[in-house]
Amino acid sequence: MSSIEVKSFSNADEVNNDFNNARIDAVNVGGQRVLQLTLQPGWKWSNDIKPVVGTDSCQATHLGVIVSGTVKAIHNDGTEATYTAGDAYSIQPGHDGMVVGDDPAVVYEFAGAWGE
């Protein structure tokens, strides 16, 4: 038997706006959690999330797509990448991230945790 499941981020299963400069909306579809992250200009993991989670760098794996804005990730080994609207990305644990420019970044993530 087949099925179709559709959920809207405008009616998210979970909403978290406890983090400075960031909002997380999550829906659960097909047994998977999908996140919509809205990151404001000036958002930086090491400033806005690190004090909450208490690790030296982000220890989550991320797999996603950016739909607006620009984000830069800097891995602990010095590797850097900047991604913008239309880019898909994979980031391994051990990194910092920040919004680049004056526009909010909106990303959708399909794997990993965020600020948890």
FITI-812405 format. One line per field, with one value per residue (C-alpha): residue in one letter; x, y, z; residue number from 1. Coordinates in pm, 1 decimal. Example, Ala and Ser with C-alpha at 12.3 -4.5 7.8 and 13.67 -1.06 7.14 Angstrom:
code: A / S
px: 1230.0 / 1367.0
py: -450.0 / -106.0
pz: 780.0 / 714.0
pos: 1 / 2
This chain:
code: M / S / S / I / E / V / K / S / F / S / N / A / D / E / V / N / N / D / F / N / N / A / R / I / D / A / V / N / V / G / G / Q / R / V / L / Q / L / T / L / Q / P / G / W / K / W / S / N / D / I / K / P / V / V / G / T / D / S / C / Q / A / T / H / L / G / V / I / V / S / G / T / V / K / A / I / H / N / D / G / T / E / A / T / Y / T / A / G / D / A / Y / S / I / Q / P / G / H / D / G / M / V / V / G / D / D / P / A / V / V / Y / E / F / A / G / A / W / G / E
px: 0.0 / 138.6 / 85.4 / 160.0 / 241.6 / 271.9 / 341.4 / 394.5 / 663.0 / 399.9 / 235.8 / 554.6 / 553.0 / 825.6 / 932.0 / 1243.1 / 1335.9 / 1529.1 / 1860.1 / 1993.9 / 1953.1 / 1805.9 / 1470.4 / 1423.4 / 1100.3 / 1078.8 / 833.7 / 828.1 / 747.7 / 804.2 / 954.7 / 1221.1 / 1273.1 / 1326.4 / 1441.7 / 1388.4 / 1649.3 / 1618.2 / 1947.9 / 1960.9 / 2246.3 / 2513.8 / 2437.2 / 2750.6 / 2754.1 / 3040.7 / 2858.9 / 2494.2 / 2490.1 / 2817.4 / 2712.2 / 2399.1 / 2552.8 / 2892.2 / 3119.9 / 3421.7 / 3277.8 / 2958.4 / 2963.5 / 2668.2 / 2671.4 / 2463.6 / 2311.1 / 2098.3 / 2007.9 / 2027.8 / 1740.7 / 1832.7 / 2120.8 / 2480.4 / 2649.1 / 3016.7 / 3143.6 / 3494.4 / 3604.4 / 3846.1 / 4107.2 / 4096.2 / 3879.3 / 3633.1 / 3329.3 / 3075.8 / 2738.3 / 2448.3 / 2099.0 / 2074.0 / 2367.7 / 2345.3 / 2593.9 / 2733.8 / 2929.9 / 3103.5 / 3133.1 / 3395.7 / 3310.4 / 3189.5 / 2936.9 / 2816.6 / 2579.0 / 2764.1 / 2615.6 / 2304.2 / 2034.6 / 1888.2 / 1984.3 / 1711.4 / 1825.8 / 1658.1 / 1841.0 / 1769.9 / 2024.5 / 2198.2 / 2098.8 / 2096.9 / 2152.9 / 2050.3
py: 0.0 / 340.2 / 663.9 / 1031.1 / 1250.8 / 1628.2 / 1877.0 / 2250.6 / 2439.6 / 2709.5 / 2452.0 / 2283.7 / 1991.5 / 2168.6 / 2533.1 / 2648.6 / 3015.1 / 2994.5 / 3053.7 / 3400.8 / 3499.3 / 3160.7 / 2988.8 / 2614.8 / 2474.2 / 2095.3 / 1858.6 / 1481.1 / 1317.8 / 962.0 / 879.3 / 1149.3 / 1486.8 / 1774.6 / 2114.3 / 2462.2 / 2693.5 / 3069.4 / 3233.3 / 3609.8 / 3834.9 / 3829.2 / 3470.0 / 3274.4 / 2928.1 / 3008.4 / 3318.2 / 3208.9 / 2830.8 / 2739.4 / 2896.6 / 2678.3 / 2344.3 / 2392.8 / 2228.8 / 2398.2 / 2350.8 / 2212.3 / 1834.2 / 1762.1 / 1629.1 / 1841.3 / 1751.0 / 2016.2 / 2268.9 / 2645.8 / 2834.9 / 3195.6 / 3391.3 / 3279.5 / 3069.5 / 2997.7 / 2689.2 / 2660.2 / 2312.9 / 2260.5 / 2137.7 / 2477.6 / 2370.5 / 2645.1 / 2652.0 / 2920.0 / 2810.9 / 3009.4 / 2969.8 / 2656.7 / 2476.2 / 2139.2 / 2075.3 / 1814.5 / 1921.6 / 1682.5 / 1740.3 / 1986.3 / 2320.4 / 2676.1 / 2844.6 / 3197.0 / 3396.2 / 3606.5 / 3938.0 / 4132.0 / 3881.2 / 3603.6 / 3251.3 / 2989.5 / 2628.9 / 2289.4 / 2006.1 / 1636.2 / 1474.9 / 1561.7 / 1765.9 / 2137.8 / 2322.6 / 2017.3
pz: 0.0 / -91.7 / 92.2 / 59.3 / 354.7 / 324.6 / 602.7 / 596.5 / 784.1 / 844.2 / 1074.5 / 1200.8 / 1442.0 / 1643.6 / 1663.8 / 1845.1 / 1851.1 / 2178.4 / 2002.0 / 1934.8 / 1567.7 / 1466.3 / 1433.9 / 1381.1 / 1238.7 / 1214.4 / 1049.6 / 1068.3 / 735.7 / 618.7 / 955.6 / 908.2 / 1071.3 / 827.5 / 954.0 / 815.9 / 966.6 / 940.5 / 1034.8 / 1070.3 / 952.9 / 1220.1 / 1323.9 / 1411.5 / 1568.7 / 1806.6 / 1937.1 / 1927.9 / 1981.0 / 2151.8 / 2485.8 / 2484.1 / 2381.7 / 2548.0 / 2289.7 / 2131.4 / 1782.4 / 1631.1 / 1671.1 / 1441.3 / 1086.4 / 846.6 / 510.9 / 348.9 / 84.2 / 111.5 / -50.4 / 31.9 / 177.2 / 222.0 / 490.9 / 548.4 / 732.0 / 872.0 / 977.7 / 1267.5 / 1016.4 / 839.5 / 545.3 / 449.4 / 222.8 / 141.9 / 13.8 / -121.7 / -268.2 / -480.5 / -317.9 / -143.8 / 135.5 / 370.4 / 677.3 / 915.1 / 1292.3 / 1414.4 / 1254.9 / 1303.8 / 1077.7 / 1009.1 / 792.5 / 536.3 / 427.0 / 518.1 / 417.4 / 631.8 / 530.6 / 495.9 / 479.5 / 487.0 / 660.6 / 625.5 / 856.0 / 1176.7 / 1477.0 / 1511.5 / 1837.1 / 2035.1
pos: 1 / 2 / 3 / 4 / 5 / 6 / 7 / 8 / 9 / 10 / 11 / 12 / 13 / 14 / 15 / 16 / 17 / 18 / 19 / 20 / 21 / 22 / 23 / 24 / 25 / 26 / 27 / 28 / 29 / 30 / 31 / 32 / 33 / 34 / 35 / 36 / 37 / 38 / 39 / 40 / 41 / 42 / 43 / 44 / 45 / 46 / 47 / 48 / 49 / 50 / 51 / 52 / 53 / 54 / 55 / 56 / 57 / 58 / 59 / 60 / 61 / 62 / 63 / 64 / 65 / 66 / 67 / 68 / 69 / 70 / 71 / 72 / 73 / 74 / 75 / 76 / 77 / 78 / 79 / 80 / 81 / 82 / 83 / 84 / 85 / 86 / 87 / 88 / 89 / 90 / 91 / 92 / 93 / 94 / 95 / 96 / 97 / 98 / 99 / 100 / 101 / 102 / 103 / 104 / 105 / 106 / 107 / 108 / 109 / 110 / 111 / 112 / 113 / 114 / 115 / 116
